[in-house]
Amino acid sequence: MHRHRFFILSLCVIVLYMTFTPENILLIGSILLLASVFTSKTSARFGIPTLVLFIGVGMLAGSEGPGGIYFYDPKLAQTLGVIALNFILFSGGLDTKFESIRPVLWRGISLSTIGVLLTAATVGIFVHLITDFTLLEGLLLGAIVSSTDAAAVFSILRSKNIGLKGYIRPTLELESGSNDPFAFGLTITLTSLIVTGETPGFGLILHFLKEIFFGAVIGLLLGRIVLFILNKVSLDIEGLYPVFLMAFVFFTFSFTGLLGGNGFLAVYIAGLVLGNKNFIHKKSIIRFYDGMAWLMQIIMFLTLGLLVFPSHILPVIGLGVLISLILIFVARPIGVLVSLSFFKRIQLREKLFISWVGLRGAVPIVFATYPLIANVGKSHIIFNLVFFISTISVLLQGTTLPIVAKWLRVIVPQKVKRKFALDIELSDSPDSEMIEILLPDTSPAIGNSLVNLNFPKKAFIVMIQRDGKYIRPGGSTVIEQGDKLLVLASNTEVVEDVFENLGYIE
């Protein structure tokens, strides 16, 4: 571990004190990417998303840091951010199993619409009351910080090996993927209102709803069209398939915007359509876009770090802390509790945990460049506040996420894991959940044969690990104490039935 830290520090020092010329720009980029890979091994210990550290690297390399690189180009930063978000949202859609989100579809939609609106309104009204911000300026700030960061949330959950009970994970997954487009629409709408001086009216609401509707419909249609093309076209070179999809992603975003729809939402839904259907070279394409999403996140965080001037952050620290506390402890809980109040089966502690998993990351900082470029009156203050609020959110909520999950008792038992000792890869079918379960000593299954377990019909035991050996079970196989079961279930709801059947009682 100490060797990794020394290596990372050495790479960062090289970057900070190099002369930036066209000849060494590739060397610098490769050093930063290498540093990102090795940083992930250290930052995971503290529950801080790896990419957040690269904002710090960007700030150190910037004009007010040892690197001394003067970079103030919000338009370029915005362009890079938009490109990065297209990759991130498309990759998120590819990785999302519709079978998992189907039971929580309306919960996720409620969180990403009503939840975002209430969060933005609460923050906006509060900022208006305690500062000289107009109501529209306050609401603009609230809209920018109203969406959550999926990458930050799940990097922490994976690094800490946190398994969440019930439908919490798919709910968070769906919300994080779908609330960015909604928050983006609010940001653009409010920025336009401030610049033009128009008065909000019913026509504005219709225009906003039209963007969301067109984005969803176009994303669905284009997703189905490209799926048909992928399975019909026969390219001689396998490596051209990811290139074809890359062109499709950019076309979807731009074409949707041209027709007046929300391009980010269209890209996410198109990815969701593709990810839940079978198409040629699916596994390799998903891996490619997962890697591209990480690369885009690294570039986005580094660029935003370069764009920020630390001396401009200092004057807003007091106000930033106050708004951060209101966002985390008031606005986000109100948004979650109200938007989930329509669903009776969700327990209070699950709502509280979803509320706490409201991490802000690079996305709000990218959104904050829109009023900056539009020369909104307080755009510089808004940008610096958003940067500070996002950093505080990740540092506070990110580091305490595992603790809060245990405190609220929303994690599956520690002996239940998602990875089996054998390296087994599931098919591309979205209708599958594979889990490893170490039986508790009090399990009623011990001493019974499989045929007598009354196991859920949509789940079956694939393999049993016993005394270091692997047993292929049959109906007459008797479960023994200390057995580790590899179970394949059709969805997360069936997984809960499996837990109950095997004696995991809360």
C-alpha positions in Angstrom: 0.0 0.0 0.0 2.8 2.4 0.8 4.5 1.6 -2.5 1.2 2.6 -4.3 1.1 5.9 -2.4 4.7 6.7 -3.3 4.1 5.8 -6.9 1.0 8.1 -7.1 2.9 10.9 -5.4 5.8 10.6 -7.8 3.5 10.7 -10.8 1.7 13.8 -9.5 4.9 15.6 -8.9 6.1 14.8 -12.4 2.9 16.2 -13.8 2.9 19.4 -11.7 6.5 20.4 -12.6 6.6 19.4 -16.3 6.6 22.0 -19.0 3.4 21.6 -21.0 4.2 21.5 -24.7 2.6 19.7 -27.6 5.5 17.2 -27.4 4.8 16.0 -23.9 1.0 16.3 -23.7 0.5 12.6 -24.3 3.0 11.8 -21.6 1.2 14.0 -19.1 -2.1 12.4 -20.0 -0.8 8.9 -19.6 0.7 9.8 -16.2 -2.6 11.2 -15.0 -4.4 8.1 -16.2 -1.9 5.8 -14.5 -2.3 7.8 -11.3 -6.0 7.3 -11.5 -5.7 3.5 -11.6 -3.3 3.4 -8.6 -5.2 6.0 -6.6 -8.3 3.7 -6.7 -6.4 1.3 -4.4 -5.9 3.9 -1.7 -9.0 6.1 -1.9 -11.3 3.0 -1.6 -10.1 2.6 2.0 -11.6 5.9 3.0 -14.8 5.5 1.0 -13.9 8.6 -1.2 -14.6 8.2 -4.9 -11.3 8.0 -6.8 -12.2 10.6 -9.3 -12.8 13.3 -6.6 -9.1 13.2 -5.9 -8.4 14.3 -9.4 -10.3 17.5 -8.9 -7.5 18.2 -6.4 -4.9 17.1 -8.9 -6.4 19.5 -11.5 -6.4 22.3 -8.9 -2.8 21.7 -8.0 -1.9 21.7 -11.7 -3.9 24.9 -12.3 -2.9 28.5 -12.4 -3.0 28.9 -8.6 -1.2 25.6 -7.9 2.4 24.5 -8.3 1.7 23.4 -11.9 0.9 27.0 -12.9 -1.3 26.1 -15.9 -3.6 28.9 -16.6 -6.9 27.4 -17.8 -10.1 29.5 -17.9 -12.3 28.2 -20.7 -15.8 27.4 -19.5 -16.9 26.7 -23.0 -14.3 24.0 -23.6 -14.9 22.6 -20.1 -18.6 22.4 -20.9 -18.0 20.7 -24.2 -15.8 18.1 -22.6 -18.4 17.7 -19.9 -21.2 17.1 -22.4 -19.2 14.5 -24.3 -18.3 12.8 -21.0 -21.9 12.8 -19.8 -23.0 11.2 -23.0 -20.6 8.3 -22.5 -21.4 8.0 -18.8 -25.2 8.0 -19.3 -25.1 5.6 -22.2 -22.8 3.2 -20.2 -25.1 3.5 -17.3 -28.1 2.5 -19.5 -26.2 -0.5 -20.9 -25.4 -1.7 -17.4 -29.0 -1.3 -16.0 -31.1 -4.4 -16.0 -34.7 -3.6 -16.8 -35.8 -6.7 -14.8 -34.2 -5.1 -11.7 -35.7 -1.6 -12.2 -39.2 -2.8 -13.4 -40.5 -3.2 -9.8 -39.1 0.3 -8.9 -39.9 2.1 -12.1 -42.4 4.5 -10.6 -40.3 5.1 -7.5 -37.3 6.0 -9.6 -39.4 8.3 -11.8 -40.9 10.0 -8.8 -37.5 10.6 -7.3 -36.0 11.9 -10.5 -38.9 14.3 -11.1 -40.8 15.3 -7.9 -37.7 14.7 -5.8 -35.5 16.9 -8.0 -38.2 19.7 -8.1 -38.6 19.7 -4.3 -34.8 19.6 -3.7 -34.3 22.5 -6.1 -37.2 24.5 -4.7 -36.1 24.0 -1.1 -32.5 25.0 -1.7 -33.6 27.9 -4.0 -36.0 29.4 -1.5 -33.5 29.1 1.3 -30.7 30.8 -0.7 -33.1 33.6 -1.7 -34.1 34.2 1.9 -30.6 34.4 3.4 -28.7 36.1 0.5 -29.2 38.8 -2.1 -30.0 36.2 -4.7 -33.3 36.8 -6.6 -35.7 33.9 -6.4 -34.9 32.7 -9.9 -31.1 32.9 -9.1 -31.7 30.8 -6.0 -33.8 28.3 -7.9 -31.1 28.1 -10.5 -28.5 27.2 -7.9 -31.0 24.6 -6.4 -31.6 23.1 -9.9 -27.9 22.7 -10.6 -27.3 20.7 -7.3 -30.5 18.8 -7.4 -29.2 15.7 -9.2 -27.2 12.8 -7.7 -24.0 11.3 -9.0 -24.3 7.6 -9.9 -20.6 7.0 -10.4 -19.7 8.4 -7.0 -22.4 6.3 -5.2 -21.7 3.0 -6.8 -17.9 3.3 -6.7 -18.2 3.5 -2.9 -20.8 0.7 -2.6 -18.5 -1.6 -4.7 -15.3 -0.7 -3.0 -16.8 -1.3 0.5 -18.6 -4.5 -0.8 -21.9 -3.2 0.5 -24.9 -5.3 -0.4 -28.3 -3.5 0.0 -31.5 -5.1 0.9 -34.6 -5.2 -1.2 -35.0 -2.7 -4.0 -32.7 0.0 -2.6 -29.9 -0.6 -5.1 -32.1 -0.6 -8.3 -34.0 2.4 -7.0 -30.7 4.4 -6.5 -29.5 3.1 -9.9 -32.6 4.3 -11.7 -32.8 7.6 -9.9 -29.1 8.4 -10.5 -29.4 7.6 -14.2 -32.6 9.5 -14.8 -32.4 12.6 -12.6 -29.4 14.2 -14.5 -31.5 14.9 -17.6 -34.3 16.4 -15.5 -32.0 18.6 -13.5 -30.3 19.6 -16.8 -33.7 20.7 -18.2 -34.4 22.8 -15.1 -31.0 24.4 -15.3 -31.3 25.4 -19.0 -34.9 26.6 -18.5 -34.1 28.8 -15.4 -30.9 30.2 -17.1 -33.0 31.2 -20.1 -35.6 32.9 -17.9 -32.9 34.9 -16.1 -31.2 36.0 -19.3 -34.3 36.9 -21.2 -36.2 38.4 -18.2 -39.3 36.5 -19.0 -41.9 35.7 -16.4 -42.5 32.0 -15.7 -45.8 30.8 -17.0 -47.8 27.7 -18.0 -46.2 27.8 -21.5 -42.8 27.3 -19.9 -44.0 24.2 -18.1 -45.4 22.7 -21.3 -42.1 23.4 -23.0 -40.2 21.7 -20.3 -42.5 18.6 -20.4 -42.2 18.6 -24.2 -38.4 18.3 -23.8 -38.7 15.3 -21.4 -41.4 13.6 -23.5 -39.5 14.0 -26.8 -36.2 12.9 -25.1 -37.9 9.7 -23.8 -39.7 8.8 -27.1 -36.8 9.6 -29.4 -34.4 7.6 -27.1 -36.7 4.6 -27.2 -37.2 4.7 -31.0 -33.5 5.2 -31.8 -32.5 2.5 -29.3 -34.8 0.0 -31.1 -33.6 1.2 -34.6 -29.9 0.8 -33.7 -30.6 -2.6 -32.1 -32.1 -3.8 -35.4 -29.1 -2.4 -37.4 -26.6 -4.0 -35.1 -28.1 -7.4 -35.5 -28.5 -7.1 -39.3 -25.4 -5.4 -40.4 -22.3 -7.5 -40.8 -19.1 -5.5 -40.3 -15.9 -7.2 -41.3 -13.9 -5.8 -38.4 -15.2 -6.4 -34.8 -13.6 -3.2 -33.5 -15.9 -1.1 -35.7 -19.0 -2.0 -33.6 -18.0 0.2 -30.7 -17.2 3.0 -33.1 -20.6 2.6 -34.8 -22.3 2.9 -31.4 -20.2 5.9 -30.5 -21.5 7.7 -33.6 -25.0 6.6 -32.6 -24.7 8.1 -29.1 -23.6 11.5 -30.4 -26.3 11.4 -33.1 -28.9 10.6 -30.6 -27.9 13.4 -28.3 -27.7 16.0 -31.1 -30.7 14.9 -33.1 -32.9 14.9 -30.0 -31.8 18.4 -29.1 -32.4 19.5 -32.7 -36.1 18.3 -32.4 -36.5 20.1 -29.0 -36.0 17.1 -26.8 -33.7 16.3 -23.8 -30.6 14.7 -25.4 -29.2 13.3 -22.1 -32.5 11.5 -21.4 -32.6 10.1 -24.9 -29.0 8.7 -24.7 -29.8 7.1 -21.3 -33.0 5.4 -22.5 -31.3 4.3 -25.8 -28.6 2.6 -23.7 -31.3 1.1 -21.5 -33.0 -0.4 -24.5 -29.8 -1.9 -25.9 -28.6 -3.2 -22.5 -31.7 -5.3 -22.1 -31.6 -6.9 -25.5 -29.2 -9.3 -27.1 -27.0 -8.0 -29.8 -23.7 -9.0 -31.5 -20.5 -8.6 -29.4 -22.6 -7.3 -26.5 -20.2 -8.3 -23.7 -17.1 -6.7 -25.3 -19.1 -3.6 -26.2 -20.3 -3.2 -22.6 -16.8 -3.6 -21.3 -15.5 -1.0 -23.8 -18.1 1.6 -22.8 -17.5 0.9 -19.1 -13.9 1.7 -19.6 -14.8 4.8 -21.7 -17.1 6.0 -19.0 -14.2 5.8 -16.5 -11.9 7.6 -18.9 -14.5 10.4 -19.5 -15.0 10.8 -15.8 -11.3 11.2 -15.2 -11.1 13.8 -18.0 -14.1 15.6 -16.7 -12.9 15.8 -13.1 -9.4 16.9 -14.1 -10.8 19.6 -16.4 -13.1 21.0 -13.8 -10.3 21.0 -11.3 -8.2 23.1 -13.7 -11.1 25.5 -14.2 -11.5 26.3 -10.6 -9.5 29.0 -8.8 -9.0 28.1 -5.1 -8.8 31.8 -4.2 -12.3 32.3 -5.5 -13.7 29.4 -3.4 -12.5 30.9 -0.1 -14.9 33.8 0.1 -17.9 31.5 -0.4 -16.9 28.8 2.1 -19.2 30.0 4.9 -22.2 30.2 2.6 -21.2 27.0 0.9 -21.2 25.1 4.2 -24.6 26.4 5.2 -26.2 25.5 1.8 -24.5 22.1 1.9 -26.1 21.4 5.3 -29.5 22.5 4.1 -29.1 20.4 1.0 -28.0 17.2 2.8 -30.2 17.4 5.9 -33.3 19.3 4.8 -33.8 19.6 1.0 -32.8 16.1 0.0 -34.8 14.4 2.8 -37.9 16.4 1.9 -37.5 15.5 -1.8 -37.1 11.8 -1.0 -39.7 11.5 1.8 -42.4 13.3 -0.3 -41.7 11.6 -3.6 -41.7 8.1 -2.0 -44.7 8.8 0.2 -46.9 7.4 -2.6 -45.4 3.9 -2.1 -46.5 2.2 1.1 -44.1 -0.8 1.1 -40.9 1.3 1.6 -39.8 1.5 5.2 -38.7 4.7 6.8 -35.1 3.6 7.3 -34.9 2.7 3.5 -36.1 6.2 2.7 -33.6 7.7 5.1 -30.7 5.8 3.5 -31.8 6.8 0.0 -31.9 10.3 1.2 -28.3 10.0 2.5 -27.1 8.5 -0.8 -27.6 11.9 -2.5 -24.0 12.5 -3.4 -23.3 15.4 -5.8 -20.3 15.0 -8.1 -19.0 16.4 -11.3 -22.4 16.6 -13.1 -23.6 19.7 -11.1 -20.2 21.4 -11.8 -20.7 20.8 -15.5 -24.3 22.2 -15.3 -22.9 25.3 -13.5 -20.9 26.2 -16.6 -24.2 27.0 -18.5 -25.1 30.1 -16.5 -21.3 31.0 -16.5 -21.2 31.0 -20.3 -24.6 32.8 -20.5 -23.2 35.6 -18.3 -25.9 35.3 -15.7 -25.4 38.0 -13.0 -24.1 35.8 -10.2 -22.8 33.0 -12.4 -19.3 33.1 -10.9 -20.6 32.9 -7.4 -22.9 30.1 -8.4 -20.1 28.1 -10.0 -17.9 28.4 -7.0 -20.7 27.5 -4.6 -21.6 24.4 -6.7 -18.0 23.3 -6.8 -17.7 23.6 -3.0 -21.1 22.0 -2.3 -20.3 19.0 -4.6 -17.0 18.5 -2.8 -18.5 18.7 0.7 -21.3 16.3 -0.3 -18.9 13.6 -1.6 -16.5 14.0 1.4 -19.2 13.9 4.1 -21.7 11.5 2.6 -19.2 9.4 0.7 -17.0 8.6 3.7 -20.0 7.8 6.0 -22.1 5.8 3.5 -21.1 2.3 4.9 -21.6 3.5 8.5 -25.1 4.9 7.7 -26.0 1.7 5.8 -25.1 -0.5 8.9 -26.8 2.0 11.3 -30.1 1.9 9.3 -29.8 -1.9 8.9 -30.3 -1.8 5.1 -27.3 -4.1 4.2 -27.6 -7.8 3.6 -25.8 -10.0 6.1 -22.0 -9.8 5.8 -21.8 -13.5 4.9 -23.9 -12.9 1.8 -21.8 -11.8 -1.2 -22.3 -11.3 -4.9 -19.1 -13.0 -6.0 -18.5 -16.8 -5.7 -15.1 -18.3 -5.2 -15.2 -19.7 -8.7 -14.9 -17.2 -11.6 -18.3 -17.7 -13.1 -19.7 -15.3 -15.7 -23.4 -14.9 -16.3 -24.9 -14.8 -19.7 -26.1 -11.5 -21.3 -29.6 -12.1 -20.1 -30.9 -9.4 -17.8 -33.1 -11.9 -16.0 -30.6 -13.1 -13.5 -29.1 -12.4 -10.1 -26.3 -14.7 -9.0 -25.3 -14.6 -5.3 -23.1 -16.4 -2.8 -24.6 -17.4 0.5 -22.8 -18.8 3.6 -25.5 -20.4 5.6 -26.0 -19.2 9.2 -25.6 -21.8 11.9 -29.3 -21.5 12.7 -30.5 -22.0 9.1 -33.6 -24.3 8.9 -32.1 -25.7 5.7 -29.3 -27.5 7.5 -30.0 -31.2 7.6 -32.7 -31.1 4.8 -32.4 -32.3 1.3 -32.9 -29.8 -1.5 -36.2 -31.3 -2.6 -37.6 -30.5 0.9 -36.4 -26.9 1.1 -39.5 -25.3 -0.4 -37.1 -23.1 -2.4 -38.6 -20.3 -4.5 -39.5 -21.5 -8.0 -37.6 -18.8 -9.7 -34.3 -19.6 -8.0 -32.1 -22.7 -7.8 -28.8 -23.7 -6.2 -26.2 -24.0 -8.9 -23.3 -25.2 -6.8 -22.3 -26.0 -3.2 -18.9 -25.3 -1.7 -18.1 -27.7 1.1 -14.8 -28.3 2.8 -12.9 -26.7 -0.1 -14.7 -28.9 -2.7 -17.4 -28.0 -5.1 -20.5 -30.2 -5.3 -23.1 -30.2 -8.1 -26.3 -30.5 -6.1 -29.3 -32.8 -6.9 -32.7 -33.1 -5.3 -31.4 -35.6 -2.7 -28.3 -33.5 -1.7 -28.5 -32.8 2.0 -27.5 -29.3 3.2 -24.8 -29.3 5.9 -23.6 -26.7 8.4 -20.9 -24.5 6.9 -22.1 -25.0 3.3 -21.6 -22.1 0.9 -24.3 -21.9 -1.8 -24.2 -20.3 -5.2 -27.8 -19.3 -6.0 -29.2 -18.1 -9.3 -32.4 -16.1 -9.0 -34.5 -14.4 -11.6 -34.6 -10.9 -9.9 -33.9 -9.1 -6.7 -37.4 -9.8 -5.2 -36.7 -13.5 -5.5 -33.3 -13.0 -3.8 -35.2 -11.6 -0.7 -37.4 -14.8 -0.7 -34.2 -16.9 -0.9 -32.7 -15.1 2.2 -35.9 -15.7 4.1 -36.0 -19.4 3.1 -32.5 -19.9 4.3 -33.0 -18.3 7.7 -31.8 -14.8 7.3 -34.4 -13.1 9.5 -34.0 -9.4 10.2 
